[in-house]
């Protein structure tokens, strides 16, 4: 049931992030430290919302919503609740997570900065989304037979 709980937290908070928040923050500063501690007034606009980037916007906020693909694992895990997860189920979890992981960490996300979004935006939805995903990963690794 802990896996189901973590999956539900992941899915619901990712949908909340996509639909009810301002999305990701981005920066043109060389590092997170430089973005959060500008030296001059000219650098004070180093942190910006990705969806207002040069008036063109950015669709990076869509990528966490890709974790909704994990939804079929919830009824499967509920149906198989009396047995520990198999390696096939864990593999399915990784395969269904792959679009999100590739989008966020392969350069498809052109503006999104996860750490900056959580810190500056105080974005609890994104933190819960990533925390739920990581919790599910740990539980699958721990309980897989």
C-alpha positions, 0 to 999 in steps of 0.5 A: 500500500505504501507504493500505491500511496507514493504513486498517488502522491506523485500523480496528483502533485504532478497534475497540480504542478501542471494545472495550478502553479506558475510552472518552472523558474529559469535563470540565465545566471551561471549557477544557482548561487549566482542567480539567488545572490546577484552582485549588481542591479543589472543581474537582478532579473536572472530569475524568471518564470519560464512561461513568460520567457521573452513573451514566447513561453515555455512548455517545460511545465508539461514534462512533470505531467508525463508522470501521469503515465504511471497511473496504470500501476495503481490498479495493478498494485491494488490488484496484486496487493498481497504479493510483493512487486516483481521485477517486471512491475519495477521495469514497467515503473522505469519505462513509464518514468522514462519520458519524464526523465528524458525530457527533464535531463536530456536537454528537451526542457529548455528553461526549467531549473528544478532546484530553482523552482523549488527554492524560489517558487516555494513549489510544494507540488513539484517537491511532492511530485519528485519526492513521491517518485523517488519514494516509489523508486525506493519502495520498488527497489526494497520490495521487489522479489 
